[in-house]
């Protein structure tokens, strides 16, 4: 059991269903899909031509860092915008803070794929002398964390993680650990992704991992449904501010919830698949229970990894049953990927935010498009409509290619 308690005091979101915390939550509660035809590039030659794009102008006109953002890849831009919202939401006055005690850990599963494609095209067409000097700094995964640290002059721990689709959750979990052991008092953390590009979508098409329900984009992401045919790519960023409890109390900060538990494990099994019984994520959940000092029955809601692929949804259902025992039958579980699509490295941060908002608003987001559940997916997935429910503790699960598993537990602040 940790001695330093950690709370969440700020939230920032860039997502296919809304930019900003309130727009994001409103769409979740309404069961609104953010999936539509791809506009970021010509996808006409691909088997999948749909995705969850961040639409329109995601940078407010009065955003203070628009000039610097010209030299950032799209994934870094998303992270900076989400971080700006989270920091403003936290009420931290950085002019008065010791910023050597404020760190940043923001990850990405893929990083600057847009920049890579653009600069490679320029190289082929115009030669190496035309490669931008900003190419490498725009491309690398750690630059989302680096730019946030630079823009806000944060001088505490500054690093990134890259664990595919578990990235956002690992970033938050490791940031939690930094504060618990006293290496920082505040961490800006989460994940960001912008991989809706010709190579990104094309690569997942080659794996046959994506839904090809191109004629019904809003119905394509359907976790746990019998007729699911693959996941739908999403993009965006989810950033939270973690803060040591006593300093948050001392400055009168609004607290969304407390970080209670974190578990991280590896499958040691396969590049892209999980064991049939989900043994790795089961251990991650049990590790999170142990760190939180909670019995499984204390958890009142789970935001599932829930990708809408044939193998993942069955595997995760089995894992939930193993980790929660008899409680699994009465435990509400939903996949917000049914609305946002799979945001890859950003998913863990965004889905943790969904858990925090559910705790605060007393509403559980639904799994939309769940018309006929797979017989092997037989839990309560909060189908199609949000549900009012008072929940004290919530869990968010993530799994990534390479066998990475992460489980986070948050709860209402008590005591």
N, C-alpha and C positions, 0 to 999 in steps of 0.2 A: 504493500500500500504506500503510495506516495505521500510525502509530508507537505509539499507545496501544492496547493490546489490551483487549478487552471480553469479560467472561464473564457467564454467567447463574448467579445464586446463590440465587434463590428462585422458587417457582412457586405460583400460586393459581388454582383453577378452580371455577366454578359452571357446571354443564352439565345437559342433559336426561338424561344417563346417570350422573350422580353429582356430588355437591357435595364438593369436596376432591380433591386430587391423586391420592390412592390409590384412592378410589372411582372416579374418572374412568378411571384407567389400567386398573383391574381389568375394568371394563366393556368398554373398547376391546379388551383382549387376549382377552376372551371372545366378542367379536363381538356384543355386546348392543345391541339397538335401543332408543332412547329415544323413539320415535315412538308416539303413541297419540291417542285422541280428545281434542279440545279441551275443557277444563273452565273456562278463564279467562273465557269469555263464551259466550253462546248462539250457536253457529255453525250451527244447523239450517237457516238459509236460504241458506247459502253452498255453492258447488260443492265446496269443500275444507273438511273438518271435522276435520282431523288436524294435529298439529304436535308438535314436540319441546319440551314444557314442562318447566321446572324444577319438579319435584313436591315437595310437602310443605314442611316448615319448613327453609328454607335458611339461616337465621340461628341458630347455636347459642345455647342458653339463656343461656350466660355471656358472650355477645358483648358487648364493652364499649360499643358505640355504638348500642344499640337505640333509645334515646330520640331521638337525632338522626336516625335513619333513618326516623322517622315523617314527616319533612318532605323525603324524597327520593323521586323516581320509582323505579319498579322497576329500571330500567336502572342507575341510580346505586347502588341497594342491592346489586345484583349485583357491581358494580365494587368497592365498599367491602369486601364480604365476601371477594372474591378477593384484593384487595390485603392485607387483614389476614392471610390465609393465607400469601401470598408474603413479606410482611415478616417474619412469625414464622419462616418456613422459612429465610430468609436469615441469621438470627441477628444482624442489625444491632441494636445497642443505641442507639436514637435519642437517649437521654438523654446519651450521650457523643459523639455525632456532631456535626459542623458541618453543620447541616441546610441551610445556604445552598449547599452543594455536592450536595444531594440533590434531584432534580427529579421531576416527574410529567408524563407525557404519555399520557393515556388517551382514546381516541376512541369514537365511536358513529356508526353509519350513519344512524340516524333520531332517536335521543334519546327525550325523554319523551312518547311517544305516548299512554301510559295517562293521564297527567296532562292532556294536551290534550283527550282525549275526555271525561274526567270533568268538567273545568272548563267545556268548551263546553256540555255537557248542563246543568250548573248555571246557566250564563248564559241559555240558552234558557228553562229552566223557572222560574227565580227572579230573573232580572235581573242586571245588571252589578254591583250592590252585593254580590252573593253570591260573586263570584270570589275565590278564596283569594289572600291577599298572597304566598303561596309559589308561585303559579302559574308565574311566569316563572323563578324560580330552580330550580324542579323540572323545568321543560321543557327548558331549554337544554342542548345537547350537551356543552359544556365543563364542566358541573357535576360529572360523574363525576371528572374530574381535579381540579377545584377542591375538592370535598369530601375527597378523599384527601389533598390538600395541607394542607387546614385541620385535619383530624382528627389527622394525624401531624406537623403543623407543619413541613412540608417547604417550604423557601424557595428552592430552586433553580428552574430553568426550569419553568413551569407552563402547559401549553397542551393543546389538543385538536386532533385532525384528524378530518375527516369525508369519507371517500372511498368511501362505500357499502360494498360487500363486501370492499374492500381495506383498510379502516380499521385493523384490528388490526395488519396487517403493516406499513403505513406508520408507525403509531405506534412500533412496535418499531424499525423501520429508522431513523427520524429520531432516536429516543432514542440508538441506537447512534452516530449521527453527532455528537450533542451531546457524548458522552463522548470520542469520538476527537479532536475538536477542542478539548477541554479546558474546555467550558462547564459541565460537571458531572462528578462522579465516580461517582454512582449515579443511576439513573433507575428509577422505578416506571412500568411501561408495559404497554400492551395495548389491549384493546377490550371493550366491553360493549353488550348489546342486549336490549331487551324489547319487541318489536313484535308479539307475538301478541295482537292486539286486533281488534275488529270492523273498524276502518279498515285496519289493517295487513294482515290476511288478505284482507279484501274488496278492497283495492287490488291486491294481487298476483293475486287471482282474476280481476279485471277485465282484467289483462294476459295471462291464461291461462298464467301462469308456474308455477303450483303443480300438484303431483300431485293427482289426484282419486281415488286408490285408497283410498277411505274404508273399505272393508270389510276391508282388509289393511294397517292402518297400519304395522306393523313391517316390511313388505315394500315400502313405498311409495318410500322413497329408495333408488334403485338406479343409482348412477353407472356409466356405460359399458355398461349392460345394454341389449339390443335393445328391451326392453319398457318402458323408462323413459318417464314421461309428465310430468315436471316436478319441481321441487325441493320439499322439505318445509321449512317454516319451523322454526327452532330459536331458542332464547334462552339467555342466560347471559353469562359473562365469562371471559376468560383474561388473567391478569396475570403478568408476570415482573419480576424484579429484575435489571437490568443493572448491572454494576459493573466499574470499571477493575481489570485483572488484579492489579497489584502490591498494591493496597490489600486486595483480596480474599485474596490469599496471606498478607499480613501479619497478618490477623486470623483465619487458619485456616478460612476459609469453605469450605463444600462447594460444588463447582463442577459444575453439570450439563453444561456445555459452553461453547464459545467462539463468540461471534458472529464469523463470518468474512467474510460478504459480504452486500450489500444492493443491489438494483436497483429503480428506480422509473421507469416510462415512461407515456406516454399514447398512446391509439390514434388520436385525432383522426378518429373514424370514425362513431360512432352512439351515441345515448343509452343503449341497453340491450344492444346486440350487439357482438361482436368481428369483426374481419376473419376470413375463412374460414381463413387460414393462421396466425392467432394472432400476427401480426407483432409486436404490442406486448409481449406477455408473452415472446416469444422474445428481444427486446432486453433486457427486464428480467433474464432469466436470464443472458444473456451479460454484462450489466453486473455482476451479482453474482459471476459467475466471475472477472471482471477484478479487482474489488475484493478478492476473496479470494485472488487469485494462484493459482487452481486451474484445472486442465484439467477439462472435463466428466466425464471418466472417474473423477475422484476422488470424485464423488458416488455414494453407495451406496443412497440411498432418497429418494424424492420424495413428499411429502404434497401431492397435487394439489388444485386448486380444486374439481374434480369435483362439479359441482352436481346432476347427474342430469337436466339438461335436454338436449334433442336437440342444440342447436347448440353449447353449451359443451363437452360431452364430446368431440365430434369435433374441434372447434377446438383444444382443449387437447392432444389426442393428436397432432395435426399439429405443434403448437408444440414439444412434447417431442422429437419426431423431428428437427425442425429444429435445436433447441438442443443436443441430445446426440449427434446423428449416429448412427453404428452402435452406440454404447453404449446407446441407448434400448431396443434389443431385449433386453438382459440386465438392465435397470435395474428394480428393484421400485418400483412406483408404487401408492399406494392413496389412496382418498378416505374419510376418517373422517366426512364428511357422511352417509355411508350409515347411520351410527349416531346421530349428534347432530342430523341435519338441518342446514340452512344457518343458521348463527348470525349471518349478516350482518356487522355491524361487529365482532362478537366473534370471528368465525371465524379471522382471522389469528393472534390471540393464542393461542386454544385449539389450533389446528393446529400452531403452533410448539412448544407444550408437548408435543403428541403426538410430534413429531420428537425433542425432548430426551429424553423417556422411552424412546423406541425406542433411542436411542443408549445410554442408561444400562442398560436392561434387556435389550438384545440380542434384542428381539422387534419385528417389524414388524406394526402393526395392519392388519387386513384391510379389503377393500371387500366388505361383506356384500351379499346379494341379487343378486350377479353370477352369474346362472344361465346366461344365453346372451349372450355379449358381442356388441355391435354389430360387424359386420364391419369398420367403419371405426375401431373402437377395439380395436386388436390388440396392445397392449403387455401386460406382466406387471403386472396390477392387484392382486396378492395376493388372489385371490378367496376370500371366505367364511370363511377360517380364518387366524388369526395365524400368522406364520412366524418361527421362530428364525433369527436372522442377526446376525452381528457387523458393524456398520456404523460407520465412522469419521466420515463426513460425510453430512449430510442437508439437503434443500432443502424449503422450503414456499412454495407459490405462491398468489397471490390476485389476483382480477380483480373490478372493480366497475363498476356502472352509471356512465356518464359517461366510460368509457374509461380507468379507472385500473388500473394493473398494478403489482404488487410481488412481489419474489422475495427470500427470506431464505435464507442458508446458515449452518448451525451445524455444529460438529464437536467431537469429543473434544478436551479440552485436552492439548496436547503442547508440550513445551519450556518 
